[in-house]
């Protein structure tokens, strides 16, 4: 599998703010999935979709081992970490018929009024940042363009290697990939004007474990990945059959 560098979050992404406060959750990839692509969870590491590779790790129908790193909540999708231990259907993605999905743009401004609504304690817990670190952020933007859904199909039929399926029998950590979402994903972090380079660098290093950003440019931190599998719908595996 060709992993997209820097896309493995290690900590919890933001969930909900108090409904009574009348605010909305801070946008994160898990939050965006829950709001706009219901039923899909984040899968890690993110990976470029390979259309002509019949043994690609995230093919719909694959039987694969995953670890649940973050559970699903009302406002956030679950996060699953691949163990890179799987049985491929041996059918390339190019033979699937994708279904277009709606593009999504979520923008959130970290102003003082929002901080009051969220509550500083919750904001610190959600972002895993300290008071002074939260003060550095001005805006977070997540954009998903040209998303396509690839789901399990009747034809062509999967061509599992039977010895691989036999080795998976009885394991409790395996799932069947029911569907995947592929698209162009970009994330932008905008800092406040008075934030110095060293402070930005330190904060980005801390956020990298949550979001996986790449290169600091000017006042914003931009990360983008094209044609990437950014979510999957996982299901239980019937142990007595390869389908």
Secondary structure as GFF3:
##gff-version 3
##sequence-region A 1 243
A	DSSP	three_ten_helix	19	21	.	.	.	ID=ss1
A	DSSP	alpha_helix	29	36	.	.	.	ID=ss2
A	DSSP	beta_strand	42	44	.	.	.	ID=ss3
A	DSSP	beta_strand	47	48	.	.	.	ID=ss4
A	DSSP	beta_strand	63	70	.	.	.	ID=ss5
A	DSSP	beta_strand	79	87	.	.	.	ID=ss6
A	DSSP	three_ten_helix	93	95	.	.	.	ID=ss7
A	DSSP	beta_strand	99	100	.	.	.	ID=ss8
A	DSSP	beta_strand	104	109	.	.	.	ID=ss9
A	DSSP	alpha_helix	112	118	.	.	.	ID=ss10
A	DSSP	alpha_helix	120	127	.	.	.	ID=ss11
A	DSSP	alpha_helix	131	134	.	.	.	ID=ss12
A	DSSP	beta_strand	137	151	.	.	.	ID=ss13
A	DSSP	alpha_helix	162	168	.	.	.	ID=ss14
A	DSSP	beta_strand	174	191	.	.	.	ID=ss15
A	DSSP	alpha_helix	197	208	.	.	.	ID=ss16
A	DSSP	beta_strand	215	217	.	.	.	ID=ss17
A	DSSP	beta_strand	220	235	.	.	.	ID=ss18
###
